[in-house]
Amino acid sequence: VLRGYMVTAYENIPLWHERDISHSSAERIILPDATTLLDYMLNRFAGVIENLVVFEDNMESNIWKTQGLVFSQRLLHKLIDKGMPREQAYDTVQPLAMKSWEEQELFKPIVEADESITETLTQEEIDDAFDLDHHTRNVDTIFERVGLK
């Protein structure tokens, strides 16, 4: 509903210099309704956040249930950054990811055994691609920004 009101508001923008009663009729409906709805949404969201229970150990466990496939994108980008064409990087990573998925084997050892990857990336770069801390490095900053820490 709130997003739908944006369409009405945006349609009034080009005519802002041509104000007449037809514009205010839409605004008289959407502005009070949108602000009331937004207040309701924010209060509901605050309740969700206040009562949120996070099981950090389960989160990490669930990530590793993918056998490390969540790191395939970072690996792909590291190959591209080293000069490998994107299509070639995709064609290199995708079959390895499928092998990991189908055989339920850890993705990292499969990657480390692939010559086209080890010829392009150092062991340190491969390790960095599989570093979970890279994905959570800004969590504290984000929490501080919203006043949670």
Secondary structure as a PSIPRED ss2 file (coil, helix, strand):
# PSIPRED VFORMAT (PSIPRED V4.0)

   1 V C   1.000  0.000  0.000
   2 L H   0.000  1.000  0.000
   3 R H   0.000  1.000  0.000
   4 G H   0.000  1.000  0.000
   5 Y H   0.000  1.000  0.000
   6 M H   0.000  1.000  0.000
   7 V H   0.000  1.000  0.000
   8 T H   0.000  1.000  0.000
   9 A H   0.000  1.000  0.000
  10 Y H   0.000  1.000  0.000
  11 E H   0.000  1.000  0.000
  12 N H   0.000  1.000  0.000
  13 I H   0.000  1.000  0.000
  14 P H   0.000  1.000  0.000
  15 L H   0.000  1.000  0.000
  16 W C   1.000  0.000  0.000
  17 H C   1.000  0.000  0.000
  18 E C   1.000  0.000  0.000
  19 R C   1.000  0.000  0.000
  20 D C   1.000  0.000  0.000
  21 I H   0.000  1.000  0.000
  22 S H   0.000  1.000  0.000
  23 H H   0.000  1.000  0.000
  24 S H   0.000  1.000  0.000
  25 S H   0.000  1.000  0.000
  26 A H   0.000  1.000  0.000
  27 E H   0.000  1.000  0.000
  28 R H   0.000  1.000  0.000
  29 I H   0.000  1.000  0.000
  30 I H   0.000  1.000  0.000
  31 L H   0.000  1.000  0.000
  32 P H   0.000  1.000  0.000
  33 D H   0.000  1.000  0.000
  34 A H   0.000  1.000  0.000
  35 T H   0.000  1.000  0.000
  36 T H   0.000  1.000  0.000
  37 L H   0.000  1.000  0.000
  38 L H   0.000  1.000  0.000
  39 D H   0.000  1.000  0.000
  40 Y H   0.000  1.000  0.000
  41 M H   0.000  1.000  0.000
  42 L H   0.000  1.000  0.000
  43 N H   0.000  1.000  0.000
  44 R H   0.000  1.000  0.000
  45 F H   0.000  1.000  0.000
  46 A H   0.000  1.000  0.000
  47 G H   0.000  1.000  0.000
  48 V H   0.000  1.000  0.000
  49 I H   0.000  1.000  0.000
  50 E H   0.000  1.000  0.000
  51 N C   1.000  0.000  0.000
  52 L C   1.000  0.000  0.000
  53 V C   1.000  0.000  0.000
  54 V C   1.000  0.000  0.000
  55 F C   1.000  0.000  0.000
  56 E H   0.000  1.000  0.000
  57 D H   0.000  1.000  0.000
  58 N H   0.000  1.000  0.000
  59 M H   0.000  1.000  0.000
  60 E H   0.000  1.000  0.000
  61 S H   0.000  1.000  0.000
  62 N H   0.000  1.000  0.000
  63 I H   0.000  1.000  0.000
  64 W H   0.000  1.000  0.000
  65 K C   1.000  0.000  0.000
  66 T C   1.000  0.000  0.000
  67 Q C   1.000  0.000  0.000
  68 G C   1.000  0.000  0.000
  69 L H   0.000  1.000  0.000
  70 V H   0.000  1.000  0.000
  71 F H   0.000  1.000  0.000
  72 S H   0.000  1.000  0.000
  73 Q H   0.000  1.000  0.000
  74 R H   0.000  1.000  0.000
  75 L H   0.000  1.000  0.000
  76 L H   0.000  1.000  0.000
  77 H H   0.000  1.000  0.000
  78 K H   0.000  1.000  0.000
  79 L H   0.000  1.000  0.000
  80 I H   0.000  1.000  0.000
  81 D H   0.000  1.000  0.000
  82 K C   1.000  0.000  0.000
  83 G C   1.000  0.000  0.000
  84 M C   1.000  0.000  0.000
  85 P C   1.000  0.000  0.000
  86 R H   0.000  1.000  0.000
  87 E H   0.000  1.000  0.000
  88 Q H   0.000  1.000  0.000
  89 A H   0.000  1.000  0.000
  90 Y H   0.000  1.000  0.000
  91 D H   0.000  1.000  0.000
  92 T H   0.000  1.000  0.000
  93 V H   0.000  1.000  0.000
  94 Q H   0.000  1.000  0.000
  95 P H   0.000  1.000  0.000
  96 L H   0.000  1.000  0.000
  97 A H   0.000  1.000  0.000
  98 M H   0.000  1.000  0.000
  99 K H   0.000  1.000  0.000
 100 S H   0.000  1.000  0.000
 101 W H   0.000  1.000  0.000
 102 E H   0.000  1.000  0.000
 103 E H   0.000  1.000  0.000
 104 Q C   1.000  0.000  0.000
 105 E C   1.000  0.000  0.000
 106 L C   1.000  0.000  0.000
 107 F H   0.000  1.000  0.000
 108 K H   0.000  1.000  0.000
 109 P H   0.000  1.000  0.000
 110 I H   0.000  1.000  0.000
 111 V H   0.000  1.000  0.000
 112 E H   0.000  1.000  0.000
 113 A C   1.000  0.000  0.000
 114 D C   1.000  0.000  0.000
 115 E H   0.000  1.000  0.000
 116 S H   0.000  1.000  0.000
 117 I H   0.000  1.000  0.000
 118 T H   0.000  1.000  0.000
 119 E C   1.000  0.000  0.000
 120 T C   1.000  0.000  0.000
 121 L C   1.000  0.000  0.000
 122 T C   1.000  0.000  0.000
 123 Q H   0.000  1.000  0.000
 124 E H   0.000  1.000  0.000
 125 E H   0.000  1.000  0.000
 126 I H   0.000  1.000  0.000
 127 D H   0.000  1.000  0.000
 128 D H   0.000  1.000  0.000
 129 A H   0.000  1.000  0.000
 130 F C   1.000  0.000  0.000
 131 D C   1.000  0.000  0.000
 132 L H   0.000  1.000  0.000
 133 D H   0.000  1.000  0.000
 134 H H   0.000  1.000  0.000
 135 H H   0.000  1.000  0.000
 136 T H   0.000  1.000  0.000
 137 R C   1.000  0.000  0.000
 138 N C   1.000  0.000  0.000
 139 V H   0.000  1.000  0.000
 140 D H   0.000  1.000  0.000
 141 T H   0.000  1.000  0.000
 142 I H   0.000  1.000  0.000
 143 F H   0.000  1.000  0.000
 144 E H   0.000  1.000  0.000
 145 R H   0.000  1.000  0.000
 146 V C   1.000  0.000  0.000
 147 G C   1.000  0.000  0.000
 148 L C   1.000  0.000  0.000
 149 K C   1.000  0.000  0.000
